[in-house]
């Protein structure tokens, strides 16, 4: 598989074409891997924030329940 000009002549030799396409595919794959790693970090940060908020809500609810039980 190699590039062909409009007149049908090869632009690159097959080995050079293979090298170009392999390098391009490797670069795209590496950038995709980096993006997925970054996306995972964002998800993990959001998860930690949500867990902290949930723990705070549960602590507030427990304190309110204890205060309500103490008043009764």
N, C-alpha and C positions, 0 to 999 in steps of 0.2 A: 504494500500500500504506500504509494508515494504521490506527491503533488504533481499535477500535470498542468502545463500552461494552456492558454486558450487554443493554441495551434496543435496541441497534442504532444508536444515535446516534454520530456521530463525536466522538471525544475531542479530537483535534487536527486542524487543517486539514492538507491534504496537504503543503503546503510545510513546515510546522513538523514534521510527522511525518518527512518526508524529511531535514530537518536533524538531527533527533534520531537517526535510524537511521544517517545518514552519520557523525555525530560518534561514536556508539557503535562503529561499525565501524572508524573511524579509530583510536580509542583502543585497541581490542582488537588491531588490526593492529600498532600501535606497540609495545604491550606484548609481543606475540609476537616482533617484531623484536628488542626488547631482550633477551628470554629467549634467543633463538638466538645473539645476540652473546655473552652471558654463558656459554652452554653451549660455544661455540667457544673462549672463553678458558680454561675449565676443561679442555677436551680438550687444548689446546695446552700448558698447564702440566703435565698428566699425561704428555704425550708427552715433554716436556723432562726430567722426572724419570726416566722409563724409559730415555731415551737416555743420561743420565748414569750410571745404574746399569749399563747394558750396557757402556758404555765402561770403567767401573771393573772389571767382571768380566773383560773382555777384557785389561785391563792386568794384573790379578792373574794370569790364566792365562798370559800371556806371560812374566811374571816367574817364575812357578813352572816353566814349561818351560825358561827360560834357566838357572835354578838347577839343575834336574834334568840338563840337558845339561852344565853345568859340573862336576857331581859325577862324571859317568860317565867 
